[in-house]
Amino acid sequence: MKSATPIGRANVGVRNYALLFFGCVLFHMAGTWSLPLIDRDEPRFAEASREMIERGDYIVPRFNNQLRLDKPPLAYWAQTASYRVFGQNDFAARFPSAFAAALTALSIFAWGSRLRPPQRPSVSQAQIGEARVGFWAAIIFTLSLQTFLHAKAAVADVWLVLFVTLANWAGYELLCDRLSPSPDQISNSPQDESVRLADIKLATGRVRPTGGHQTSSWWWIFYLALALAFLAKGPIGWVPLVTVVATKLFLPNPQLAQRFKFIRGTLLMLTIVALWGIPALTQTHGQFFIVGIGRHVVGRSFATMEGHGANSFGMYLLLLPFYFVTIFISFFPWSIKLPWLTSKAWRRRDEIDNYLITGVAVIFIIFTLAKTKLPHYTLPAFPLLALLLARHWSPQGGVAWSSFKRIAVATACCYLAIALIVPRLVARLFPAYQLFQESRRYLQPDMQFGSVEFDEPSLVWYFRSRVHGFLTLMNRNRAMEFMAEAGPRFVIMPTSLVRTLFANHPETWKMFSTRGFNIAKGKHVDLTLVLKPE
């Protein structure tokens, strides 16, 4: 049988990457059009992106005509691009996350395909093993529960994961000749030294000159990824720098300054960030730094925000193992292999394992020490965990493949069923969405609208798709005055208040009522929309 030509192998490689990418996009897109945006973060991101387009201001995000300084703009930019293709709707708001998750899977596949399994394979086995590591790792990441949830969410987290992964990969490539195993770790065959080294070069593909063109390319990718990670979610995007510096713990004389050129690279990274940051700081008179960094970075580290975390020192100590417990839910179903992986890596690991473990540990330690805690904060560690698990699991033979395939197929089918069925069943529980659907044909562009005792961002997102004005929050006394003013308008309030305030409303007014569940506050609500047509 003739061996495959280089062009044939290249075509197969392109096909595999394309199948993985488009398969992941379709998988993550499933059901995103049926589930209303979930308060509070999704509508805030979606609406801020819409207001960017309305204002033509792509520097400073706003929500409901107020500055929104919580996050840098990259996720908003991605959503504005999506709106121009798909229109301003729930699906378009979520599509960028699905796209970013597919790109992350592609990056994991490419990186993993360059990682030799930790056993001692022959050359041909090593080549097969590397491709398998990449494929398994990409599937493990894609089918993790936290990835499944956030790849369907209109938030910035998956963009952070993508660029942190690319930075970690680039950091690995800049260190790869030091992370490569010694010859006796790779081959157990009775060969002479020169043949053995040739096998290593062929099997791992990692013997490259430190100062060559490929190394230069990875240097640019490393700092560009760090800059984009910051633009996705702030300084947490720079954790790969900590991972690289931490390699000094297990690599003797890693020559980090020579390889990474930190001063030059940091200037490049900050220059890219400054292209947005300086205009943003100028327009907000420094508030973007005070709120975005001071409150949402420093504040989350030393204080509990929005009730997510510990309110006392005793509770803080009690919650220190939080992420080491929630990982068994967030990384499900693959978390069932974590005890096995921990035991195996504890007994025997190589320098590649050490690099991946260091990246995971840095993320877990940072968020463990922070007071504000949410299960998805450790999501940037999942690509590294997936690669680590795939390296040790994939070489186990046919039994391992059968087990992996069963878990992957069952999980994918389960997730798809959930994505396609559950949103249609629960959509009626979203009060803002239901009120919008019932009243939408009566809404007019010049209407004013307000709300009493219900201030969730979903009101702004849904009703501003038909109404040009902004939501006004008010108390019950102001509501009566508001509805008495001239012009078309409507107000949303608890149904019990409507019976008291508008018992004798004019016959021309419309009433729309719904019952639902306020997810942000975890309680049932009974709301009525009171609409005055003229």
C-alpha positions as CSV (number, residue, x, y, z in Angstrom):
1,M,0.0,0.0,0.0
2,K,1.3,3.4,-0.9
3,S,1.9,5.8,1.9
4,A,-0.1,9.0,1.9
5,T,1.4,12.0,0.2
6,P,2.1,15.2,2.1
7,I,-0.8,16.9,0.3
8,G,-3.1,14.0,1.2
9,R,-2.0,14.2,4.8
10,A,-2.6,18.0,4.8
11,N,-6.1,17.6,3.3
12,V,-6.9,15.0,6.0
13,G,-5.6,17.4,8.7
14,V,-7.7,20.3,7.3
15,R,-10.8,18.1,7.2
16,N,-10.3,17.0,10.8
17,Y,-10.0,20.6,12.0
18,A,-13.0,21.7,10.0
19,L,-15.2,18.9,11.2
20,L,-14.2,19.5,14.8
21,F,-14.8,23.3,14.5
22,F,-18.1,23.2,12.8
23,G,-19.3,20.2,14.9
24,C,-18.5,22.2,18.1
25,V,-20.2,25.3,16.8
26,L,-23.4,23.4,15.9
27,F,-23.3,21.6,19.2
28,H,-23.0,24.8,21.3
29,M,-25.6,26.6,19.1
30,A,-28.3,24.0,19.8
31,G,-31.2,25.5,21.8
32,T,-29.7,29.0,22.1
33,W,-32.6,30.5,20.1
34,S,-35.3,29.0,22.4
35,L,-34.1,30.0,25.9
36,P,-34.6,33.7,26.9
37,L,-31.6,35.5,28.2
38,I,-31.0,34.7,31.9
39,D,-30.8,37.6,34.3
40,R,-28.6,39.3,35.2
41,D,-25.4,39.1,33.2
42,E,-26.7,37.9,29.8
43,P,-29.1,40.8,29.2
44,R,-26.5,43.3,30.4
45,F,-24.0,42.1,27.9
46,A,-26.5,41.9,25.1
47,E,-28.0,45.3,25.7
48,A,-24.7,47.0,26.1
49,S,-23.6,45.7,22.7
50,R,-26.8,47.0,21.2
51,E,-26.3,50.4,22.7
52,M,-22.7,50.4,21.3
53,I,-24.2,50.1,17.8
54,E,-26.9,52.8,18.5
55,R,-24.4,55.3,19.7
56,G,-21.6,54.4,17.4
57,D,-19.3,54.3,20.5
58,Y,-17.2,51.1,20.6
59,I,-15.0,52.3,23.4
60,V,-17.2,52.8,26.5
61,P,-20.1,50.3,27.0
62,R,-23.4,51.5,28.4
63,F,-26.4,49.7,29.7
64,N,-29.8,51.5,29.8
65,N,-28.0,54.8,29.0
66,Q,-25.7,54.4,32.1
67,L,-22.0,53.6,32.0
68,R,-21.2,49.9,32.3
69,L,-17.6,49.7,33.5
70,D,-17.6,46.1,34.8
71,K,-15.8,44.4,31.9
72,P,-13.5,45.4,29.0
73,P,-15.1,45.5,25.5
74,L,-14.0,42.4,23.6
75,A,-17.2,40.4,24.3
76,Y,-19.3,43.4,23.3
77,W,-17.3,43.8,20.1
78,A,-18.0,40.1,19.3
79,Q,-21.7,40.6,19.9
80,T,-22.0,43.7,17.8
81,A,-20.4,41.7,14.9
82,S,-22.9,38.9,15.5
83,Y,-25.8,41.4,15.5
84,R,-24.8,42.6,12.1
85,V,-25.0,39.1,10.7
86,F,-27.9,37.6,12.6
87,G,-29.9,40.6,13.8
88,Q,-30.4,41.8,17.4
89,N,-31.8,38.7,19.1
90,D,-31.1,36.1,21.8
91,F,-29.3,33.7,19.4
92,A,-27.0,36.5,18.0
93,A,-26.1,37.5,21.6
94,R,-25.0,34.0,22.4
95,F,-23.4,33.0,19.2
96,P,-20.0,34.6,19.9
97,S,-19.6,32.3,23.0
98,A,-20.3,29.2,20.9
99,F,-17.8,30.4,18.3
100,A,-15.2,31.1,21.0
101,A,-15.8,27.7,22.5
102,A,-15.3,26.0,19.1
103,L,-12.0,27.9,18.6
104,T,-10.9,26.8,22.1
105,A,-11.6,23.2,21.2
106,L,-9.6,23.7,17.9
107,S,-6.7,25.1,19.9
108,I,-6.8,22.2,22.4
109,F,-6.8,19.8,19.5
110,A,-3.8,21.4,17.8
111,W,-1.9,21.7,21.0
112,G,-2.7,18.2,22.2
113,S,-1.7,16.8,18.8
114,R,1.8,18.1,19.6
115,L,2.0,16.5,23.1
116,R,3.5,13.0,23.4
117,P,1.7,10.7,25.8
118,P,3.7,10.1,29.0
119,Q,4.3,6.4,28.3
120,R,7.3,5.1,26.2
121,P,5.9,4.6,22.7
122,S,7.6,3.7,19.5
123,V,7.8,6.3,16.8
124,S,4.7,5.2,15.0
125,Q,2.8,4.8,18.3
126,A,3.9,8.3,19.4
127,Q,2.5,9.9,16.2
128,I,-0.9,8.2,16.6
129,G,-0.8,8.9,20.4
130,E,-0.3,12.6,19.8
131,A,-3.2,12.9,17.5
132,R,-5.4,11.0,19.9
133,V,-4.3,13.2,22.8
134,G,-5.5,16.3,20.9
135,F,-8.8,14.8,19.9
136,W,-9.6,13.4,23.3
137,A,-8.7,16.6,25.0
138,A,-10.9,18.7,22.7
139,I,-13.9,16.4,23.3
140,I,-13.3,16.4,27.1
141,F,-13.3,20.2,27.2
142,T,-16.3,20.5,24.9
143,L,-18.4,18.1,26.9
144,S,-17.6,19.4,30.3
145,L,-20.7,20.7,32.1
146,Q,-19.3,24.2,32.7
147,T,-18.2,24.5,29.1
148,F,-21.7,23.3,27.9
149,L,-23.3,26.0,30.0
150,H,-21.1,28.9,29.2
151,A,-20.7,28.2,25.5
152,K,-24.4,29.0,25.3
153,A,-24.3,32.1,27.4
154,A,-24.0,35.7,26.3
155,V,-21.1,36.5,28.6
156,A,-17.3,37.1,28.3
157,D,-16.0,33.9,30.0
158,V,-15.4,31.7,27.0
159,W,-13.4,34.5,25.2
160,L,-11.2,34.6,28.3
161,V,-10.7,30.8,28.2
162,L,-9.8,31.0,24.5
163,F,-7.0,33.5,24.9
164,V,-5.7,32.1,28.2
165,T,-5.5,28.7,26.4
166,L,-3.6,30.2,23.4
167,A,-1.2,32.0,25.8
168,N,-0.6,28.8,27.8
169,W,0.0,26.9,24.5
170,A,2.5,29.6,23.3
171,G,4.2,29.5,26.6
172,Y,4.6,25.8,26.3
173,E,6.1,26.1,22.8
174,L,8.6,28.7,24.0
175,L,9.7,26.2,26.7
176,C,9.2,23.0,24.8
177,D,12.8,22.0,24.3
178,R,13.2,22.2,28.1
179,L,9.9,20.3,28.7
180,S,10.8,17.5,26.3
181,P,11.6,14.2,28.1
182,S,15.1,12.7,28.1
183,P,15.7,9.8,25.7
184,D,15.4,7.1,28.3
185,Q,11.9,8.4,29.1
186,I,10.8,8.0,25.5
187,S,12.3,4.8,24.2
188,N,12.9,1.5,25.8
189,S,14.3,-0.2,22.7
190,P,18.0,-1.2,22.4
191,Q,19.0,1.5,20.0
192,D,22.2,3.6,19.9
193,E,22.0,7.1,21.1
194,S,21.8,8.8,17.6
195,V,18.9,6.7,16.5
196,R,17.2,7.2,19.8
197,L,17.5,11.0,19.4
198,A,16.2,10.8,15.9
199,D,13.1,9.0,17.1
200,I,12.5,11.7,19.7
201,K,12.7,14.4,17.0
202,L,10.3,12.5,14.8
203,A,7.9,11.5,17.5
204,T,7.6,14.7,19.4
205,G,8.4,17.3,16.7
206,R,9.8,19.5,19.4
207,V,13.5,19.9,18.6
208,R,13.6,23.4,17.2
209,P,16.2,26.2,17.5
210,T,15.3,28.5,20.4
211,G,15.8,31.7,18.3
212,G,14.3,30.5,15.0
213,H,11.2,31.8,13.1
214,Q,8.8,29.4,14.9
215,T,9.9,30.6,18.3
216,S,9.5,34.2,17.2
217,S,5.9,33.4,16.0
218,W,5.1,31.8,19.4
219,W,6.5,34.9,21.2
220,W,4.1,37.2,19.3
221,I,1.2,34.8,19.9
222,F,1.9,34.7,23.6
223,Y,1.7,38.4,24.2
224,L,-1.1,39.0,21.7
225,A,-3.1,36.4,23.5
226,L,-2.4,38.0,26.8
227,A,-3.6,41.4,25.5
228,L,-6.8,39.9,24.1
229,A,-7.4,38.0,27.3
230,F,-7.2,41.3,29.2
231,L,-9.6,42.9,26.8
232,A,-12.0,39.9,27.4
233,K,-12.1,40.0,31.2
234,G,-9.4,42.1,32.7
235,P,-6.1,41.3,34.6
236,I,-7.1,37.7,35.2
237,G,-6.2,37.1,31.6
238,W,-2.6,37.4,32.6
239,V,-2.4,34.2,34.6
240,P,-0.3,32.4,31.9
241,L,2.5,34.8,32.9
242,V,2.3,33.4,36.4
243,T,2.4,29.9,35.0
244,V,5.5,30.6,33.0
245,V,7.3,32.2,35.9
246,A,6.3,29.2,38.1
247,T,8.2,26.8,35.8
248,K,11.3,27.9,37.7
249,L,10.0,25.6,40.5
250,F,10.5,22.4,38.4
251,L,12.8,23.5,35.5
252,P,16.5,24.1,36.4
253,N,17.7,27.3,34.6
254,P,14.7,27.7,32.2
255,Q,16.2,30.9,30.7
256,L,12.9,32.7,31.0
257,A,14.2,36.2,30.3
258,Q,16.0,35.0,27.1
259,R,13.0,33.1,25.8
260,F,10.1,35.4,26.7
261,K,11.8,38.9,26.6
262,F,9.5,40.0,29.3
263,I,10.1,43.8,29.1
264,R,9.7,43.9,25.3
265,G,6.7,41.6,25.5
266,T,5.0,43.5,28.3
267,L,5.4,46.7,26.4
268,L,3.8,45.1,23.3
269,M,0.9,43.7,25.4
270,L,0.3,47.0,27.2
271,T,0.4,48.9,23.9
272,I,-2.4,46.8,22.5
273,V,-4.5,47.2,25.6
274,A,-3.8,51.0,25.6
275,L,-5.2,51.4,22.1
276,W,-8.6,50.9,23.8
277,G,-7.7,51.7,27.4
278,I,-6.4,55.3,27.0
279,P,-9.6,56.5,25.1
280,A,-11.8,54.6,27.6
281,L,-10.0,56.2,30.6
282,T,-10.2,59.6,28.9
283,Q,-13.9,59.4,28.1
284,T,-14.8,58.2,31.6
285,H,-12.4,60.5,33.5
286,G,-10.6,57.5,34.9
287,Q,-13.8,55.8,36.1
288,F,-13.1,52.7,34.0
289,F,-10.0,52.0,36.0
290,I,-11.6,52.8,39.4
291,V,-14.7,50.7,38.7
292,G,-13.3,48.0,36.4
293,I,-10.1,47.3,38.3
294,G,-10.7,48.8,41.7
295,R,-14.2,47.3,42.3
296,H,-14.4,44.3,40.0
297,V,-10.9,43.0,40.4
298,V,-9.6,44.2,43.8
299,G,-13.1,44.3,45.3
300,R,-13.9,40.7,44.3
301,S,-10.6,39.6,45.8
302,F,-11.1,41.1,49.2
303,A,-14.9,41.4,49.6
304,T,-18.0,39.5,48.6
305,M,-19.8,40.9,45.6
306,E,-23.6,40.3,44.9
307,G,-23.7,37.7,47.7
308,H,-21.3,35.3,45.9
309,G,-18.9,34.2,48.7
310,A,-18.1,34.6,52.4
311,N,-19.4,37.4,54.5
312,S,-17.2,36.5,57.5
313,F,-13.7,35.3,58.1
314,G,-15.0,32.0,59.4
315,M,-17.1,31.4,56.3
316,Y,-14.1,32.4,54.2
317,L,-12.0,29.7,55.7
318,L,-14.9,27.2,55.3
319,L,-15.2,28.0,51.6
320,L,-11.4,27.6,50.9
321,P,-12.0,24.1,49.4
322,F,-14.9,25.5,47.3
323,Y,-13.4,24.9,43.9
324,F,-11.9,21.6,44.8
325,V,-15.4,20.4,45.5
326,T,-17.3,22.1,42.7
327,I,-14.9,20.8,40.1
328,F,-16.6,17.4,40.4
329,I,-19.8,19.1,39.1
330,S,-18.3,21.7,36.8
331,F,-16.0,19.1,35.0
332,F,-18.6,16.4,34.9
333,P,-18.7,13.7,33.5
334,W,-14.9,13.7,33.2
335,S,-14.5,14.5,36.9
336,I,-15.1,10.8,37.6
337,K,-11.6,10.2,36.3
338,L,-9.9,13.0,38.4
339,P,-9.1,10.7,41.4
340,W,-7.5,8.3,39.0
341,L,-5.6,11.1,37.3
342,T,-4.4,12.6,40.6
343,S,-3.1,9.2,41.7
344,K,-1.3,8.5,38.4
345,A,0.2,12.0,38.2
346,W,1.3,11.8,41.8
347,R,3.2,8.6,41.2
348,R,4.8,9.5,37.9
349,R,4.7,12.6,35.9
350,D,7.0,14.3,33.4
351,E,7.8,18.0,32.8
352,I,4.9,18.4,30.4
353,D,2.6,17.2,33.2
354,N,4.3,19.7,35.5
355,Y,3.6,22.6,33.1
356,L,-0.1,21.6,32.8
357,I,-0.5,21.0,36.5
358,T,1.1,24.4,37.3
359,G,-1.3,26.2,35.0
360,V,-4.3,24.5,36.7
361,A,-2.9,25.2,40.2
362,V,-2.3,28.9,39.5
363,I,-5.9,29.4,38.5
364,F,-7.3,27.4,41.4
365,I,-5.1,29.1,44.0
366,I,-5.9,32.6,42.8
367,F,-9.7,32.0,42.9
368,T,-9.5,30.0,46.1
369,L,-7.9,33.0,47.9
370,A,-10.4,35.5,46.4
371,K,-13.5,36.1,48.6
372,T,-16.0,36.3,45.8
373,K,-16.7,32.8,44.5
374,L,-18.6,31.3,41.6
375,P,-18.2,27.8,40.2
376,H,-17.3,28.9,36.7
377,Y,-14.4,31.1,37.7
378,T,-12.0,28.2,37.2
379,L,-13.2,27.5,33.7
380,P,-9.8,28.7,32.2
381,A,-8.2,25.7,33.8
382,F,-10.4,23.2,32.0
383,P,-8.3,23.1,28.7
384,L,-5.2,22.2,30.8
385,L,-7.2,19.6,32.8
386,A,-8.5,18.1,29.5
387,L,-5.0,17.9,28.1
388,L,-3.6,16.4,31.3
389,L,-6.4,13.8,31.4
390,A,-6.1,12.9,27.7
391,R,-2.3,12.4,27.9
392,H,-2.7,9.8,30.6
393,W,-6.0,8.2,29.6
394,S,-5.7,7.9,25.8
395,P,-2.7,5.5,25.7
396,Q,-4.5,3.0,27.9
397,G,-5.6,0.9,24.9
398,G,-8.9,-0.4,23.5
399,V,-10.7,-0.5,26.9
400,A,-10.0,3.1,27.5
401,W,-11.2,4.0,24.0
402,S,-14.5,2.1,24.6
403,S,-15.0,3.8,27.9
404,F,-14.2,7.3,26.5
405,K,-16.5,6.8,23.5
406,R,-19.4,5.6,25.7
407,I,-19.1,8.6,28.1
408,A,-18.7,11.1,25.2
409,V,-21.7,9.8,23.2
410,A,-23.9,9.5,26.2
411,T,-23.0,13.0,27.4
412,A,-23.4,14.6,24.0
413,C,-26.8,13.0,23.5
414,C,-27.9,14.1,27.0
415,Y,-26.7,17.6,26.6
416,L,-28.4,17.9,23.1
417,A,-31.6,16.6,24.6
418,I,-31.4,19.2,27.4
419,A,-30.5,22.0,24.9
420,L,-33.4,21.2,22.5
421,I,-36.1,20.3,25.0
422,V,-35.7,22.2,28.3
423,P,-35.6,25.8,26.9
424,R,-39.0,25.4,25.4
425,L,-40.4,24.1,28.6
426,V,-39.0,26.8,30.9
427,A,-39.3,29.8,28.6
428,R,-42.8,30.6,30.1
429,L,-41.1,31.0,33.5
430,F,-39.2,34.1,32.3
431,P,-41.5,37.0,33.3
432,A,-39.9,39.8,31.2
433,Y,-39.8,37.6,28.1
434,Q,-43.4,36.5,28.6
435,L,-44.6,40.1,29.1
436,F,-42.8,41.2,26.0
437,Q,-44.2,38.4,23.9
438,E,-47.8,39.2,25.0
439,S,-47.5,42.9,24.5
440,R,-45.2,43.3,21.6
441,R,-47.8,44.1,19.0
442,Y,-49.0,47.1,21.0
443,L,-45.5,48.5,21.6
444,Q,-44.6,51.8,19.8
445,P,-41.1,53.2,19.2
446,D,-41.9,56.5,21.0
447,M,-43.2,54.9,24.2
448,Q,-41.8,55.6,27.6
449,F,-41.6,52.7,30.0
450,G,-40.9,52.1,33.7
451,S,-41.0,49.4,36.4
452,V,-41.8,49.2,40.0
453,E,-40.2,46.6,42.3
454,F,-38.8,44.6,39.3
455,D,-35.6,45.9,37.9
456,E,-34.0,43.0,36.1
457,P,-31.9,43.8,33.0
458,S,-34.0,41.5,30.8
459,L,-36.7,44.2,30.8
460,V,-34.3,46.6,29.1
461,W,-33.1,44.0,26.6
462,Y,-36.5,42.8,25.4
463,F,-38.6,45.9,25.4
464,R,-35.9,48.1,23.9
465,S,-36.0,45.9,20.8
466,R,-39.3,47.8,20.1
467,V,-39.1,50.9,22.2
468,H,-36.4,53.6,21.7
469,G,-36.5,55.0,25.2
470,F,-34.8,53.7,28.3
471,L,-36.3,52.0,31.4
472,T,-37.2,54.2,34.3
473,L,-37.1,52.7,37.8
474,M,-39.7,54.2,40.1
475,N,-41.7,53.7,43.3
476,R,-45.5,53.1,43.4
477,N,-46.3,56.8,43.9
478,R,-44.3,57.9,41.0
479,A,-45.9,55.2,38.8
480,M,-49.3,56.9,39.0
481,E,-47.9,60.2,38.0
482,F,-45.9,58.5,35.2
483,M,-49.0,56.9,33.7
484,A,-50.9,60.2,34.0
485,E,-48.4,62.0,31.8
486,A,-49.1,62.6,28.1
487,G,-48.0,60.2,25.4
488,P,-47.9,56.4,25.0
489,R,-46.2,54.6,27.9
490,F,-46.4,51.5,30.0
491,V,-45.3,50.4,33.5
492,I,-44.5,46.9,34.9
493,M,-45.2,46.2,38.5
494,P,-46.4,43.4,40.9
495,T,-50.0,42.5,40.1
496,S,-51.1,43.2,43.6
497,L,-50.1,46.8,43.2
498,V,-52.0,47.1,39.9
499,R,-55.2,46.2,41.7
500,T,-54.6,49.0,44.2
501,L,-53.2,51.8,41.9
502,F,-55.0,51.2,38.6
503,A,-58.3,49.6,39.7
504,N,-60.3,52.2,37.7
505,H,-58.1,52.5,34.6
506,P,-59.5,53.8,31.3
507,E,-60.9,51.2,29.0
508,T,-58.4,52.0,26.3
509,W,-55.5,50.8,28.5
510,K,-54.2,47.3,28.0
511,M,-53.3,44.9,30.8
512,F,-50.9,41.9,30.4
513,S,-50.1,39.6,33.4
514,T,-47.7,36.7,33.9
515,R,-46.3,34.6,36.6
516,G,-42.7,33.5,36.5
517,F,-39.5,33.0,38.4
518,N,-36.9,35.7,39.1
519,I,-33.7,33.7,38.7
520,A,-31.4,36.5,39.8
521,K,-33.2,36.7,43.2
522,G,-34.5,33.2,43.4
523,K,-38.1,33.9,44.0
524,H,-41.5,33.7,42.2
525,V,-43.0,36.9,40.8
526,D,-46.5,37.9,39.6
527,L,-46.2,40.8,37.3
528,T,-48.6,43.0,35.2
529,L,-47.8,45.3,32.4
530,V,-50.1,48.4,32.3
531,L,-50.0,50.0,28.8
532,K,-51.5,53.3,27.8
533,P,-51.6,53.4,23.9
534,E,-51.9,57.2,23.6
